[in-house]
Amino acid sequence: MNKILWLLLLPVTIHAQQKNTALLNTYMQSQSKICQFSGTVLLVEKGKVVYENSFGEADREWHTINTRDSKYRIGSLTKQFTAACILLLEEKGKLSLDDKLNKYIPDYPQGDVVTIHMLLNQTSGIKDYTQLPDNGSHADVVPLAPLQMINEFKNEPYNFPPGTQWAYSNSNYFLLGYIIEMVSGEKYNDYLLNNIISKAKIKNTGVDKIDSILKYRVKGYEDPGNGYINAPYYVMEGPFSAGAMYSTVNDLYQWDVALMNNKILLPRSIKKMTTPYQGRYGYGLWIDSLGNHKRIWHNGGIPGFNSCLAYYPTDDLYVVVISNDEANTTAISNALASILFNFPVINPYKHKEIAINSAILDNYVGKYLATNTLELIKKDNKLYRRGNGSDDMELKPESNTKFFYADGSDRQIEFEVNKTGKILNAFIIVSGLKTDLKKQ
């Protein structure tokens, strides 16, 4: 009887899968044509590839195309690999997450308070070295040894007393890489390869080096507003254990499967890694939800590249998106998952500015809350999203109730109003995914 029922349901299941694939492809084709997305996408649900495709060029000068084998820099996705190294060392009794920082760097300010746990979950208060004013003057282009790099930021004032708040800081994960080297007696690259990457059985992932010959290496690009240019030169000693790795979409998928199924670490370590501490941050991972679908994920950005790796455990869904033209991979990842979850998603389209009565804009001025607070202001009879002084972003009208960001980032603000113009609902749309805005 069960076999008969399965046979009856099979055509319905196949039709649903085909429909999802078509919707995913239409969305990504629009991302490619309208937003010039360049990169590779992979979705795997319940062990089966739902969608996989590559777009754009790996090298615009030689016109070589991106493929599933393309190796991209993955930026801060590196952090989960670094966290796994630390947890493996803990499993082997080589360190404790309660160890103080001054055990490894004796003269580090407040090193007697900061713990490895705080570094892992971003609660140390140590300033992010990538935000320092002089970071771009030498650290991005001059290869510094780990301890030299640490000396660049260790005397900076703390953002807050260690353990009291949460703030994302690449410095935390740079310090963890140094600790891995001190405890293991190996270079970070070697320990990662011999103890983590080898366990995951992935062969197209590692720490990038400027001087190495890397088969299928992808070049990174950025668009300052008047056409694509090569991403600036960037040495990998700078990001180090916070963001220096490269990978492919398939390797990242295989990595996540191995990690989440206890092939890399013991279950107790995975529990620590995927516990949402302050800021919904675990160890190198964010833990939250998309709608009512639990999500374990992280994103990464490094000049010329953006990436996002998301796992939905209840749905057994993995979404990998990597770009070599700094596309908003996080938003695209969310939109792709939303299509499978039957959430409404708007395919990218060309936005055309129209003239409207500027008096209408008065209705929209104010503060709104989504993930973060967003303030809309009116100046020179135009609507802007408040930034920092000159960073105010113009919102151009495409109707009386819908406005698009002037920077071409595929973001829009939309309002639902009654006959008197009173706002009933407001939304922010990012890469086609619509999220409520609550006026404060």
Buried (B, 14 or more C-beta within 10 A) or exposed (E): EEEEEEEEEEEEEEEEEEEBBEBBEEBBBBBBEBBBBBBBBBBBBEEEEBBBBBBBBBBBEEEBEBEBBBBBBBBBBBBBBBBBBBBBBBEEEEBEBEBBBBBBBEEBBBBEBBBBBBBBBBBBBBBBBBEBEEBEEEBBEEBBEBEEBBEBBBEBEBBEEBBEBBBEBBBBBBBBBBBBBBBBEBBBBEBBBEBBBEBBEBEBBBBBBEEEEEEBBBBBBBEEEEEBEEBEEBBBBBBBBBBBBBBBBBBBBBBBBBBBEEEBBEEEBBEBBBEBBEBEBBBBBBBEEBEEBBBBBBBBBBBBBBBBBBBBEEBBBBBBBBBBBBBBBBBBBBBBBBBBBEBEBBBBEEBEEEEBEEEBBEBBEBBBEBEEEBBBBBEEEBBBBBEEEEEBBBBBBBEBBBBBBBEEBBBBBBBEBEEEBEBEEBBBBBBBBBEEBEEE
